[in-house]
Amino acid sequence: MRRSSRRRRTVSAYREGDRTVVLIPARMSEAEERRWVTVMLDKLAAQESRRTLGDSELAERAERLSEQYLDGRARPATVRWVTNQNTRWGSCTPAEGSIRLSHRLQGMPEYVVDYVLLHELAHLLVPGHGQRFWQLLESYPRTERARGYLEGVVAAERLPHLPAARTE
């Protein structure tokens, strides 16, 4: 949160690495500040969900995540989107150094895609899901949030489809 005495009415927000910066006028009350933070976080999430990465951007992102969270030790040979994974979010073949992410992740918030990508990068270093594997993911600050998001998506898919609401 950054307050500015030069700012009169406008509120804006942007991502700065793992942080979100919200710029507001200095005169705003705490209640207005809380409301605007929520509004701006929702707007940023909506913008991010509309952005789709290509395979080359996905590979660049994998390299950045490996450097940031795994000391650059995970070096995939290939990173790409696939359309044949409908029950998994991602997969990794350590022997080949290949990572595949489900197309179903496209349009989800960036932190969710980053989590799945980091999860698969960690498999290049530790094949299973034991304690050593989860220790690698501890440094990513949004692990629990991303896992909760994905669990919510899975739960929503299992719900019976309700009839559309009437507008009369």
C-alpha positions as CSV (number, residue, x, y, z in Angstrom):
1,M,0.0,0.0,0.0
2,R,1.4,3.4,-1.0
3,R,-0.4,6.6,-0.1
4,S,0.3,9.7,-2.1
5,S,-0.5,13.3,-1.3
6,R,-0.3,14.2,-5.0
7,R,-3.0,11.6,-5.9
8,R,-6.5,13.1,-5.6
9,R,-9.1,10.5,-6.8
10,T,-7.5,7.7,-8.7
11,V,-6.4,4.3,-7.4
12,S,-4.1,2.0,-9.3
13,A,-2.3,-1.3,-8.7
14,Y,0.5,-3.3,-10.3
15,R,2.6,-6.4,-9.6
16,E,6.2,-6.0,-8.4
17,G,7.7,-9.4,-8.3
18,D,5.7,-11.4,-5.7
19,R,4.2,-8.2,-4.3
20,T,1.1,-6.2,-5.3
21,V,1.4,-2.5,-5.0
22,V,-1.8,-0.4,-4.6
23,L,-1.5,3.3,-5.0
24,I,-4.2,5.4,-3.2
25,P,-4.7,9.1,-2.3
26,A,-3.3,9.9,1.2
27,R,-6.7,11.3,2.3
28,M,-8.6,8.0,2.1
29,S,-9.9,6.4,5.2
30,E,-8.9,2.9,6.4
31,A,-12.3,1.6,5.4
32,E,-11.9,3.1,1.9
33,E,-8.4,1.7,1.7
34,R,-9.6,-1.9,2.5
35,R,-12.4,-1.6,0.0
36,W,-10.1,-0.4,-2.8
37,V,-7.4,-3.0,-2.1
38,T,-10.1,-5.7,-2.6
39,V,-11.3,-4.1,-5.8
40,M,-7.9,-3.7,-7.2
41,L,-6.8,-7.2,-6.4
42,D,-9.9,-8.5,-8.1
43,K,-9.1,-6.4,-11.2
44,L,-5.5,-7.6,-11.4
45,A,-6.6,-11.2,-11.0
46,A,-9.1,-10.7,-13.9
47,Q,-6.4,-9.2,-16.1
48,E,-4.0,-12.0,-15.4
49,S,-6.7,-14.7,-16.0
50,R,-7.2,-13.2,-19.6
51,R,-3.5,-13.4,-20.4
52,T,-2.3,-16.7,-22.0
53,L,1.4,-17.6,-22.2
54,G,2.9,-19.3,-25.2
55,D,5.3,-22.3,-24.9
56,S,8.3,-20.0,-25.2
57,E,7.0,-17.7,-22.4
58,L,6.3,-20.7,-20.3
59,A,9.9,-21.9,-20.7
60,E,11.2,-18.5,-19.7
61,R,8.9,-18.5,-16.7
62,A,10.2,-21.9,-15.7
63,E,13.8,-20.6,-15.9
64,R,12.9,-17.6,-13.8
65,L,11.1,-19.7,-11.2
66,S,14.0,-22.2,-11.0
67,E,16.5,-19.4,-10.4
68,Q,14.2,-17.7,-7.8
69,Y,13.1,-20.7,-5.8
70,L,15.4,-23.6,-6.7
71,D,18.8,-21.9,-7.0
72,G,18.7,-22.6,-10.8
73,R,19.1,-26.3,-10.2
74,A,16.0,-27.4,-12.2
75,R,16.8,-27.1,-15.9
76,P,14.0,-28.5,-18.1
77,A,14.8,-29.4,-21.7
78,T,11.2,-28.6,-22.7
79,V,8.2,-26.9,-21.2
80,R,4.9,-26.8,-23.1
81,W,1.1,-26.7,-22.9
82,V,-0.7,-29.9,-23.7
83,T,-4.4,-30.7,-24.3
84,N,-4.4,-34.4,-23.4
85,Q,-4.1,-33.9,-19.6
86,N,-7.6,-33.6,-18.2
87,T,-7.1,-35.2,-14.8
88,R,-3.7,-33.7,-14.0
89,W,-2.5,-30.1,-13.8
90,G,1.0,-30.9,-15.0
91,S,3.4,-33.8,-15.5
92,C,7.2,-34.2,-15.6
93,T,9.5,-36.8,-17.1
94,P,12.8,-36.3,-15.2
95,A,14.8,-38.6,-17.5
96,E,13.9,-36.5,-20.5
97,G,13.7,-33.2,-18.6
98,S,10.3,-32.5,-20.1
99,I,7.5,-30.6,-18.4
100,R,3.9,-30.5,-19.6
101,L,1.2,-28.3,-18.2
102,S,-2.5,-28.9,-18.8
103,H,-4.3,-26.4,-21.1
104,R,-6.9,-26.2,-18.3
105,L,-4.5,-23.9,-16.4
106,Q,-4.6,-21.3,-19.1
107,G,-6.6,-18.4,-17.8
108,M,-6.0,-19.2,-14.2
109,P,-4.2,-16.6,-12.0
110,E,-0.4,-16.4,-12.5
111,Y,0.4,-17.6,-9.0
112,V,-1.5,-20.8,-9.7
113,V,0.4,-21.5,-13.0
114,D,3.6,-20.6,-11.3
115,Y,2.9,-23.1,-8.5
116,V,2.2,-25.9,-10.9
117,L,5.2,-25.1,-13.0
118,L,7.4,-24.9,-9.8
119,H,5.9,-28.2,-8.6
120,E,7.0,-29.9,-11.9
121,L,10.4,-28.2,-11.8
122,A,10.9,-29.7,-8.3
123,H,10.2,-33.1,-9.8
124,L,13.3,-32.7,-12.0
125,L,15.2,-32.7,-8.7
126,V,13.1,-35.1,-6.6
127,P,10.9,-37.6,-8.4
128,G,8.4,-38.4,-5.7
129,H,6.2,-36.5,-3.2
130,G,8.3,-37.1,-0.1
131,Q,9.5,-34.7,2.5
132,R,12.5,-33.5,0.4
133,F,10.1,-32.7,-2.5
134,W,7.8,-30.6,-0.3
135,Q,10.8,-28.8,1.3
136,L,11.7,-27.5,-2.1
137,L,8.3,-25.9,-2.5
138,E,8.3,-24.3,1.0
139,S,10.1,-21.2,-0.4
140,Y,7.2,-20.4,-2.8
141,P,5.0,-18.0,-0.7
142,R,1.7,-18.9,-2.5
143,T,1.9,-22.7,-2.4
144,E,-1.1,-23.1,0.0
145,R,-3.1,-20.5,-1.7
146,A,-2.5,-22.1,-5.2
147,R,-3.3,-25.6,-3.9
148,G,-6.5,-24.3,-2.4
149,Y,-7.5,-22.6,-5.6
150,L,-6.9,-25.8,-7.6
151,E,-8.8,-27.9,-5.0
152,G,-11.7,-25.4,-5.4
153,V,-11.7,-25.8,-9.2
154,V,-11.8,-29.6,-8.8
155,A,-14.6,-29.4,-6.2
156,A,-16.6,-27.1,-8.5
157,E,-16.2,-29.5,-11.4
158,R,-17.8,-32.3,-9.3
159,L,-20.8,-30.3,-8.3
160,P,-24.1,-31.1,-10.1
161,H,-24.8,-28.5,-12.7
162,L,-27.5,-26.2,-11.4
163,P,-30.1,-24.7,-13.7
164,A,-29.4,-21.1,-14.7
165,A,-30.9,-18.5,-12.5
166,R,-34.1,-16.9,-13.8
167,T,-34.2,-13.2,-14.4
168,E,-37.9,-12.2,-14.4
